[in-house]
Amino acid sequence: MQARFNTIWSEITPKLQQALLPYIGNDDFPAMLTTEQVESIKRNSGFDDHALAFALLPLAAACSIPPISHFYVGAIARGESGNLYFGANMEFPGVPLQQTVHAEQSAITHAWLHGEKKLASITINYSPCGHCRQFMNELNSGTQLEVHLPDRPPLTLADYLPEAFGPRDLADAPLLLDTVNHNYQLATHDNLVQAALDAANRSHAPYSQSHAGIALQDEQGRIYTGRYAENAAFNPSLPPLQAALIFMNMSGSDCQSIKRAVLVESKNSQLSQWSATESTLTALGCTKVERHTF
Ligand SMILES: [Zn+2]
């Protein structure tokens, strides 16, 4: 089992421990459970969907990296496929607080990077902040996304974000988690550049058209990609680097072990991810950062 789960494991009931162990017991547990695994866990533990998502929250929160706030937030996103995706907040000393990742953003982005097409619900251990309510309003689930919190009845995003401003106020364009391919091309034989380009082609930037993707390589040679997720209210947009760091953290890799990073974006777009990407990666100890453009 990954060390980050050790402390919290003793607080899980023995029956649920037994049901979870075949999956979470593996060192390469990717902080997500497939629908088949979820069904098996429910059968062996007696938990229903709702109770299981709540029971998994402490394990999701154990993936938090909050060196500034020391505030551990966990989230579980349920895809329409039935898969469950863990999410946790992440903070980065040495750069502005705007680079912070919230747990809801983490779970949603984690699901997106695993190819989930739509979310049914999100379960969180604290009430979502305004920033996250707006971030969730970008999803193709819309305001019908179910939001589950401890000790409260299940509500929808519409209840948490009344009179919402959202994507439909700006453009009739794809929504977050919709399948897209922007078909940008780059002549390259470099795996990392190709991975970053693939991510840019699946990025969500309907308001600026400034599509961008990134690929990070760790010490073991594993590659983690991230796609830009733009938001109709602009500020809650999630940069591609943060998406890749979410994927890396959830996969159990150390975000301070990045050996090489490649950002791919358009040379003619209105926005650039470059300076924020480079400064955050430098703060994480990665000095080999490249920008490639299409
Ligand atoms: Zn938040």
Boltz pocket constraint, residues with backbone or C-beta under 6 A from the ligand:
constraints:
  - pocket:
      binder: B
      contacts: [[A, 102], [A, 103], [A, 104], [A, 128], [A, 129], [A, 130], [A, 131], [A, 132], [A, 133]]
      max_distance: 6.0
